[in-house]
Amino acid sequence: MINIEDFKKLEIRIGKVKSVEKVEDTDKLLRFIFDLGGEERQIISGIAESYPDLGVLVGKEVPIIVNLEPRNIKGYESQGMVLAVIADGLPVLLNPDREVPVGSLVS
C-alpha cells in the first residue's frame, strides 16, 4: 500500500500520439512520440501485440506518467510510461472519453 502523498508524486498528463512505429527486432515494443502541449516525449512501450494497425493510435490522447527517470530500452531513451489496462491478456491503452487539451494534468 502507498499513501496519498506517494501517489501525488506521480505526474500524469494527457499526451497526444504524434507518431508511432515498431522497434526493430522486437515483437512487443513500440516507439511513440507524444505531444504534451509545447513539449514532445519519446516513450517505448511493450504493447505492439495489441495494435497490429499502428494507424489507429495516431491522434489518440493517452495518460502518461511524465516524471519517471528516463530509461534506455533497445537503444532508445524512454521518457515516461503510458497507462494501460490488461484485458483478455493484452494491454489496452486508456484514454479520455472526450478530447481534452494536450498536457492536461490527470488528477
C-alpha positions in Angstrom: 0.0 0.0 0.0 1.1 3.6 -0.7 -0.2 6.7 1.0 -1.8 9.6 -0.8 1.5 11.6 -0.6 3.3 8.9 -2.5 0.5 8.9 -5.2 0.7 12.7 -5.5 4.4 12.3 -6.6 3.2 10.9 -9.9 2.8 13.5 -12.6 0.3 12.1 -15.1 -0.5 14.2 -18.1 -2.5 13.7 -21.3 -0.3 13.2 -24.3 -1.5 13.0 -27.9 0.2 10.4 -30.1 2.1 12.3 -32.9 3.7 9.2 -34.3 4.3 5.5 -33.5 6.5 2.8 -35.0 7.6 -0.7 -34.2 11.0 -1.0 -32.6 13.1 -3.0 -35.0 13.9 -6.6 -34.0 11.3 -6.8 -31.3 7.8 -8.3 -31.2 6.3 -6.1 -28.4 7.9 -2.7 -28.4 6.5 0.5 -30.0 8.3 3.8 -30.1 5.8 6.7 -29.5 6.3 10.4 -29.9 3.7 12.3 -27.8 2.7 15.9 -27.9 2.4 17.3 -24.4 1.5 20.8 -25.5 4.7 22.6 -26.1 6.8 19.6 -25.4 7.4 16.2 -27.1 8.2 13.0 -25.3 9.5 9.7 -26.7 8.2 6.7 -24.9 8.9 3.0 -25.6 6.0 0.7 -24.7 5.5 -3.1 -24.9 2.0 -3.0 -26.4 2.6 -3.9 -30.1 0.7 -7.2 -29.9 -2.5 -5.2 -29.1 -2.2 -2.8 -32.0 -1.3 -4.5 -35.4 -2.6 -1.4 -37.2 -0.5 1.4 -35.8 -2.5 4.0 -37.7 -5.3 3.7 -35.1 -3.0 5.1 -32.5 -2.0 8.3 -34.2 -4.0 11.2 -32.7 -5.1 9.3 -29.6 -5.0 11.0 -26.3 -3.4 8.9 -23.6 -2.4 9.4 -20.0 1.3 9.1 -19.4 3.5 9.3 -16.4 5.9 12.1 -17.2 8.1 12.3 -14.1 9.8 8.9 -14.3 13.5 8.7 -14.7 14.4 8.2 -18.4 15.3 4.6 -19.2 17.2 3.2 -22.2 15.3 0.5 -24.0 16.8 -1.1 -27.1 18.8 1.9 -27.8 16.0 4.4 -27.3 15.5 6.7 -24.3 12.0 6.2 -22.9 10.9 9.4 -21.2 7.8 8.2 -19.4 5.2 5.4 -19.3 1.8 5.1 -21.0 -1.0 3.9 -18.8 -2.9 0.7 -20.0 -5.1 -2.0 -18.6 -4.8 -5.7 -19.3 -7.9 -7.1 -21.0 -8.0 -10.7 -22.3 -4.3 -11.0 -21.6 -3.3 -8.0 -23.8 -2.6 -4.3 -22.9 -5.2 -1.7 -23.9 -4.4 2.0 -23.7 -6.5 4.2 -21.5 -7.9 7.4 -23.0 -10.3 10.2 -22.0 -13.9 9.8 -23.2 -13.7 13.2 -24.9 -11.0 15.4 -26.3 -9.1 17.4 -23.7 -6.2 19.8 -24.1 -2.8 18.0 -24.5 -0.6 18.3 -21.5 -3.7 18.4 -19.1 -2.8 17.1 -15.6 -4.7 14.0 -14.6 -5.9 14.3 -11.0 
